[in-house]
Amino acid sequence: MSQFFRKGGIALNDTEWIQDFADRRLQYGVSQTKLAVMAGISREHLSRIESGKVAVTEEMKVKLLEALEKFNPEAPLTMLFDYVRIRFPTLDIGHIIKDILQLNIQYMIHEDFGHYSYTEHYYIGDIFVYTSPDEEKGVLLELKGKGCRQFESYLLAQERSWYDFLMDALVDGGVMKRLDLAINDHTGMLDIPELTEKCRNEECVSVFRSFKSYASGELVKHEEQDKAGMGYTLYIGSLKSEVYFCVYEKSYEQYIKLGIPIEEAPIKNRFEIRLKNERAYYAVRDLLTYYDAEQTAFSIINRYVRFVDKEADKKRSDWKLSVRWAWFIGENREPLKLTTKPEPYTLDRTLRWIQRQVDPTLKMLETITAKTGIDYLKEIRKSTKLTEKHYKIIEQQTTSTEDVILEKEN
């Protein structure tokens, strides 16, 4: 791992190593605070290391490099939690928010309706906690993609990991309802049309009996977070089963949603392992036993599917793995680790909606005011009143992460 901190095969001295390390941290866009938490040291200590005020041991170099590489934007593959749903056998929603999420409930918005037959919920950003008077339903935590990223920002501030959180959840009696592991392909090693063609040509060896494919821009006919923006998409396995895979062009999604040119998208493709109920539980148990997300993810993939190259003179079971697939599942590549991409709760989604739907009208009214002197916006603003929900969002957006999180009581 430390090879790219050597020049011409000669080990760098401490001063050069520190400078290269600090430069790489800045290239990755990682703050000292984030890196210090990931490495398990204080920000002050990291600052003293980078300023050359304290000696850096070989053991510390390894620890810092391992922490830094978790933020490496150029890694060919990265893995993230992309969906977490857990049911807790309790009606005490305050306990789940305070002791499991370790968040301050006073900063969460309460709504007297819910989904999945729940009657009310609390939320902050995309972190949702549902409850109901029905004891059998208990309390339900749901984190979709953005919710996972936002929760990671709180985990980072709490100095906890996903492993810590999942352990807390299971110890409290949490029942896994869904877990999605997303493997991001940053280099384009997965070719979705090619994999689809292999499925049609019987070069996909799988215990699954079905697959479905959709072309770029084609509407996906079931519940997806982004139905029309997934590019070429391949589903392996039944969507009704407790385990199936979804492979799609993430670059197309980023183009549709954010306007990022496809060739410039940081993530080319995504391979999602979607697990429900018992399958989700066994995956979490495996994660908490071995603390090796790559082993957990690829043991599931290898159990259910492999892509091969047809060989006319051999039985199908003896066909060799295709080169791309072999590389993807681990042959001759660097080990894959669970990474995080903490993102604070922002108003980006609301601002994009205002820009698309509202701002043209506002600009029109401003132009009319400039030409006629009639200030329609001023008159509208006189009668505009903020609701309790608006004030709560203002509070959420103006409160530091440190004030939103809670320390776990011993």
C-alpha positions in Angstrom: 0.0 0.0 0.0 2.9 2.4 0.7 4.5 1.8 -2.7 3.2 5.1 -4.2 5.0 6.9 -1.5 8.3 5.8 -2.9 10.3 7.4 -5.6 12.4 5.3 -8.0 12.2 2.3 -5.7 13.9 4.3 -2.9 12.0 4.7 0.4 11.2 8.3 1.2 12.5 9.9 4.4 9.9 11.0 7.0 9.8 14.6 5.8 9.2 13.6 2.2 6.7 10.9 3.3 4.7 13.4 5.3 4.6 15.9 2.4 3.5 13.2 -0.1 0.9 11.9 2.4 -0.5 15.4 3.0 -0.6 16.1 -0.7 -2.4 12.9 -1.3 -4.9 13.7 1.4 -5.7 17.0 -0.3 -6.0 15.3 -3.7 -8.6 13.0 -2.2 -10.4 16.0 -0.8 -10.3 14.6 2.8 -10.2 16.9 5.8 -7.9 16.3 8.7 -11.0 15.7 10.9 -12.4 13.0 8.7 -9.1 11.2 8.3 -8.3 11.4 12.0 -11.6 9.8 12.9 -11.1 7.0 10.3 -7.6 6.4 11.6 -8.7 6.4 15.2 -6.5 9.4 16.3 -7.2 13.0 17.2 -7.2 15.7 14.6 -4.6 17.6 16.7 -2.3 14.6 16.6 -2.7 14.3 12.8 -2.0 18.0 12.5 1.2 17.7 14.4 2.3 14.8 12.3 1.6 16.7 9.0 3.5 19.7 10.4 6.5 17.6 11.3 6.2 18.4 15.1 6.1 14.7 16.1 7.9 11.6 14.8 5.8 9.2 12.7 6.4 5.5 13.3 6.1 2.8 10.7 3.0 1.5 12.5 1.4 4.9 12.3 2.3 5.2 8.6 0.4 2.0 7.9 -2.6 3.1 10.0 -2.7 6.5 8.2 -2.4 5.0 4.7 -5.1 2.4 5.4 -7.4 5.1 6.6 -6.6 7.4 3.6 -7.1 4.7 1.0 -10.7 4.3 2.2 -11.3 7.7 0.7 -9.4 7.0 -2.6 -11.6 8.3 -5.4 -9.5 6.4 -8.0 -9.9 2.9 -6.6 -11.3 0.7 -9.4 -14.0 -0.7 -7.1 -15.6 0.6 -4.0 -18.3 -0.8 -1.8 -21.0 1.0 0.1 -24.1 0.3 2.1 -26.9 1.5 -0.2 -30.1 0.5 1.6 -30.7 -0.5 5.2 -34.1 -1.4 6.7 -34.4 -2.7 10.3 -37.5 -3.4 12.4 -37.2 -3.2 16.2 -39.6 -5.1 18.5 -40.6 -2.0 20.5 -43.0 0.9 20.5 -40.4 3.2 22.1 -39.3 5.2 19.0 -37.4 7.6 21.3 -35.2 4.8 22.5 -34.3 3.8 18.9 -33.5 7.4 17.8 -31.5 8.1 21.0 -29.7 4.9 21.7 -29.4 3.2 18.3 -29.1 6.1 15.9 -27.7 8.3 18.7 -29.4 11.3 17.3 -31.2 14.1 19.1 -35.0 13.7 18.4 -35.7 17.4 18.9 -34.0 18.1 15.6 -36.2 15.6 13.7 -39.5 16.4 12.0 -42.6 14.5 13.1 -45.4 13.6 10.6 -48.6 11.9 11.6 -48.6 9.6 8.7 -46.3 6.8 7.5 -45.5 4.1 4.9 -45.6 0.3 5.1 -48.9 0.6 7.1 -47.1 2.6 9.9 -49.1 5.6 11.2 -46.4 8.2 11.9 -42.7 8.9 11.5 -39.8 11.1 12.4 -37.1 12.1 9.9 -34.1 14.3 9.3 -33.1 14.6 5.7 -33.4 11.0 4.3 -33.2 9.2 7.6 -36.7 7.9 8.4 -38.0 6.2 11.5 -41.6 4.8 11.4 -43.8 3.8 14.3 -47.3 2.4 15.0 -49.5 1.5 17.9 -49.4 -2.1 16.6 -46.9 -4.0 18.7 -46.2 -6.5 15.9 -45.0 -3.8 13.6 -42.8 -2.1 16.2 -40.4 0.6 15.0 -39.0 0.6 11.5 -35.7 2.4 10.5 -35.3 3.0 6.7 -32.1 4.4 5.1 -32.1 4.5 1.3 -29.1 5.6 -0.7 -29.0 9.3 0.4 -30.0 8.3 3.9 -27.0 5.9 4.2 -24.7 8.7 3.1 -26.2 11.2 5.5 -26.1 8.7 8.4 -22.4 8.1 7.6 -21.8 11.8 8.4 -23.3 11.2 11.8 -21.5 7.9 12.3 -18.2 9.7 11.5 -19.0 12.4 14.1 -19.9 9.7 16.6 -16.6 7.9 15.9 -18.7 4.8 15.1 -18.6 2.5 12.1 -21.3 0.6 10.3 -20.2 -2.5 12.1 -20.7 -0.7 15.5 -24.1 0.5 14.4 -25.3 -2.9 13.1 -24.0 -4.6 16.3 -26.0 -2.1 18.4 -29.1 -2.8 16.3 -28.9 -6.6 16.6 -28.1 -6.6 20.3 -31.3 -4.4 20.7 -33.3 -7.1 19.0 -33.4 -5.5 15.5 -34.7 -7.6 12.7 -33.1 -7.1 9.3 -35.7 -6.5 6.7 -33.4 -5.3 3.8 -29.8 -4.7 3.1 -28.3 -3.6 -0.2 -24.5 -3.7 -0.8 -23.4 -1.6 -3.8 -20.2 -2.3 -5.6 -19.2 0.8 -7.6 -17.2 0.2 -10.8 -15.0 3.3 -11.4 -13.2 2.1 -14.5 -15.9 0.4 -16.6 -14.8 -3.2 -16.0 -18.4 -4.3 -16.1 -20.0 -4.2 -19.5 -23.8 -4.4 -18.9 -24.8 -5.1 -22.5 -22.1 -7.8 -22.7 -23.4 -9.4 -19.4 -26.9 -9.3 -20.8 -25.8 -11.0 -24.0 -24.1 -13.7 -22.0 -27.3 -14.3 -20.1 -29.1 -14.8 -23.5 -26.3 -17.1 -24.7 -26.4 -19.3 -21.7 -22.9 -18.0 -20.6 -24.4 -17.0 -17.2 -24.1 -20.0 -14.8 -26.6 -19.3 -12.0 -28.9 -20.9 -9.5 -31.4 -18.2 -10.5 -33.9 -19.1 -13.1 -34.6 -15.7 -14.5 -33.1 -12.4 -15.6 -34.5 -9.2 -17.0 -32.8 -6.4 -18.9 -33.7 -2.9 -19.9 -32.1 -0.6 -22.4 -30.9 2.9 -21.6 -33.8 5.3 -20.9 -36.4 2.4 -20.8 -38.8 2.7 -17.9 -38.1 0.1 -15.2 -41.5 -1.3 -14.3 -41.2 -1.6 -10.6 -40.2 0.3 -7.5 -36.8 1.9 -8.0 -35.4 5.0 -6.5 -34.8 6.3 -10.0 -36.9 4.4 -12.5 -35.9 6.2 -15.7 -32.3 7.1 -15.1 -30.5 3.8 -14.7 -29.1 3.3 -18.2 -28.6 -0.3 -19.3 -29.9 -2.4 -16.5 -29.7 -6.1 -15.8 -31.6 -7.9 -13.0 -30.4 -11.4 -12.1 -32.9 -13.4 -10.1 -36.5 -12.8 -9.2 -37.3 -9.4 -7.8 -39.7 -11.2 -5.3 -37.0 -13.4 -3.9 -34.9 -12.7 -0.8 -31.8 -12.2 -2.8 -31.3 -10.9 -6.3 -28.7 -8.7 -8.2 -29.2 -5.4 -10.0 -26.4 -4.2 -12.4 -26.8 -0.9 -14.1 -25.0 2.0 -15.7 -24.5 4.5 -12.9 -22.9 7.0 -15.3 -26.2 7.3 -17.1 -28.0 7.9 -13.9 -25.5 10.7 -12.9 -26.0 12.3 -16.4 -29.8 12.3 -16.1 -29.9 13.5 -12.4 -26.9 15.8 -12.2 -26.0 16.6 -15.8 -22.5 15.1 -15.5 -21.2 14.0 -18.9 -21.2 10.2 -19.1 -17.5 10.1 -19.9 -16.7 12.2 -16.8 -18.8 10.3 -14.4 -16.8 9.1 -11.4 -18.8 5.8 -11.2 -19.3 4.0 -14.5 -21.4 1.0 -13.3 -22.9 -0.4 -10.1 -23.5 -3.9 -9.0 -26.1 -4.1 -6.2 -26.6 -7.1 -4.0 -30.2 -6.8 -2.7 -31.0 -8.9 0.3 -34.2 -9.2 2.3 -35.3 -10.7 5.6 -33.3 -13.9 6.4 -30.8 -13.3 3.7 -30.1 -9.8 5.0 -29.7 -11.2 8.5 -27.2 -13.8 7.5 -25.2 -11.2 5.5 -25.0 -8.9 8.6 -24.1 -11.8 10.8 -21.2 -12.6 8.4 -20.1 -9.0 8.3 -20.0 -8.9 12.1 -18.2 -12.2 12.3 -15.4 -11.5 9.9 -15.4 -7.7 9.4 -14.6 -8.4 5.8 -17.2 -6.8 3.5 -15.5 -8.2 0.3 -15.7 -11.7 1.6 -19.3 -11.3 2.5 -20.3 -9.6 -0.8 -18.4 -11.9 -3.1 -19.3 -15.1 -1.3 -22.9 -14.2 -2.0 -22.2 -13.3 -5.7 -20.1 -16.5 -6.2 -22.8 -18.6 -4.6 -25.5 -17.4 -7.1 -23.8 -16.5 -10.4 -20.8 -16.5 -12.6 -20.1 -15.4 -16.2 -18.1 -17.7 -18.4 -16.9 -18.0 -22.0 -18.5 -20.7 -24.1 -16.1 -23.6 -25.1 -17.6 -25.9 -27.7 -15.6 -29.0 -26.7 -16.3 -28.8 -22.9 -19.3 -29.2 -20.6 -20.9 -26.0 -19.5 -19.8 -26.6 -15.9 -16.2 -26.6 -17.1 -16.3 -23.3 -19.1 -13.7 -20.8 -17.9 -14.7 -17.5 -16.2 -14.7 -14.6 -18.6 -11.7 -12.3 -18.1 -13.7 -9.2 -17.1 -15.8 -11.2 -14.6 -12.7 -12.9 -13.1 -11.1 -9.6 -12.5 -14.3 -8.2 -11.0 -14.7 -11.0 -8.4 -11.1 -10.6 -7.3 -8.5 -12.2 -9.7 -5.3 -10.1 -9.9 -6.8 -6.9 -8.3 -6.4 -5.2 -5.0 -8.6 -6.2 -2.1 -11.9 -4.4 -1.9 -12.9 -2.8 1.4 -16.1 -1.3 2.7 -15.9 2.5 2.1 -17.9 5.4 3.3 -19.0 8.6 1.5 -20.4 10.8 4.3 -22.6 13.6 3.0 -24.3 16.1 5.3 -28.0 16.7 5.0 -28.5 19.6 2.5 -31.3 21.3 0.6 -29.8 20.4 -2.8 -32.9 18.5 -3.9 -35.2 21.4 -2.9 -32.8 24.0 -4.5 -32.7 22.0 -7.8 -36.6 21.9 -7.8 -36.7 25.7 -7.2 -34.2 26.3 -10.0 -36.2 24.1 -12.5 -39.8 24.9 -11.5 -39.9 28.2 -9.5 -37.0 30.4 -10.5 -38.1 31.1 -14.1 -41.4 32.5 -12.7 -39.6 34.5 -10.1 -37.3 35.9 -12.8 -40.4 36.8 -14.9 -41.9 38.7 -12.0 -38.7 40.6 -11.3 -38.5 41.6 -14.9 -42.1 42.9 -14.8 -41.3 44.8 -11.6 -38.2 46.4 -13.3 -40.4 47.6 -16.2 -43.6 48.6 -14.4 -42.6 49.3 -10.8 -45.2 46.8 -9.6 -43.5 44.6 -7.0 -45.6 41.4 -7.1 -43.0 39.4 -5.0 -43.1 42.0 -2.2 -46.9 41.7 -2.0 -46.8 37.9 -2.0 -44.1 37.9 0.7 -46.3 40.0 3.0 -48.9 37.2 3.3 -46.4 34.3 3.3 -46.2 32.4 6.6 -43.8 29.7 7.6 -45.1 26.5 9.1 -43.7 24.6 12.0 -42.1 22.2 9.5 -40.3 25.1 7.9 -38.9 26.3 11.2 -37.7 22.8 12.0 -35.9 22.6 8.6 -34.3 26.0 9.4 -33.1 24.5 12.7 -31.8 21.4 11.1 -29.8 23.4 8.5 -28.3 25.8 11.0 -27.3 23.3 13.7 -23.9 21.6 13.7 -23.6 17.9 13.3 -22.1 17.7 16.8 -25.3 19.1 18.3 -27.5 16.7 16.4 -25.7 13.6 17.6 -25.7 12.1 21.0 -23.1 10.2 23.0 -24.1 6.7 23.9 -24.8 6.3 27.6 -22.9 3.4 29.3 
